[in-house]
Amino acid sequence: MPQKYTVQVIEQGKATRVQRVTLNAQNLGSYTVTSFGKDVSFATIVITAHAPTTTEEIEFQFGVAPK
């Protein structure tokens, strides 16, 4: 069954913002916290999986790298 994901990044610091990460047909995407260390002091990644008729666990991978 095809699995779809919603990925959001919650940036916290001087203000709190929720940014949705755009994913392609293979469920791949990227996001850069541009003000990390300045206006943003903390970021939380939220990954939500959804499919029409399943309650199965999912597997996913993500990475964090300095720019």
C-alpha positions in Angstrom: 0.0 0.0 0.0 1.5 3.4 -0.9 2.6 5.4 2.1 2.4 9.2 2.2 4.2 11.4 4.7 3.8 14.9 6.0 7.0 16.5 7.3 7.1 19.7 9.2 9.8 21.6 11.0 9.0 23.6 14.1 11.5 26.4 14.5 11.8 28.0 18.0 13.7 31.0 19.0 12.8 34.7 18.8 9.5 33.5 17.2 8.0 30.1 16.7 7.3 29.0 13.1 5.9 25.8 11.6 7.3 25.0 8.1 6.0 22.2 5.9 8.7 20.3 4.0 7.9 19.6 0.3 8.3 16.0 -0.6 8.7 14.5 -4.1 7.0 11.4 -5.5 9.6 9.2 -3.7 8.8 11.0 -0.4 12.2 12.7 -0.4 12.8 16.3 0.6 15.2 18.7 2.2 14.9 21.7 4.5 17.5 24.2 5.7 17.0 26.1 9.0 18.5 29.3 7.6 18.7 31.3 10.9 19.9 28.5 13.2 22.0 30.0 15.9 20.7 33.5 15.3 16.9 33.8 15.3 16.3 30.0 15.7 17.8 28.2 18.7 15.9 24.9 18.5 14.2 22.9 15.7 11.8 19.9 16.0 11.1 17.6 13.0 7.6 16.2 12.9 7.0 13.2 10.6 3.4 12.0 10.1 2.6 8.9 8.0 -0.8 8.4 6.5 -2.4 5.8 4.3 -6.1 5.0 3.6 -6.6 1.8 5.6 -3.6 0.8 7.7 -2.4 1.1 11.2 1.1 -0.4 10.6 4.3 1.1 11.8 6.5 2.8 9.3 10.2 3.2 8.8 11.9 6.4 7.7 15.3 8.0 7.7 16.4 11.5 8.1 19.7 13.2 8.5 21.0 16.4 10.0 24.1 18.1 8.6 25.8 21.5 9.1 25.9 23.9 6.1 
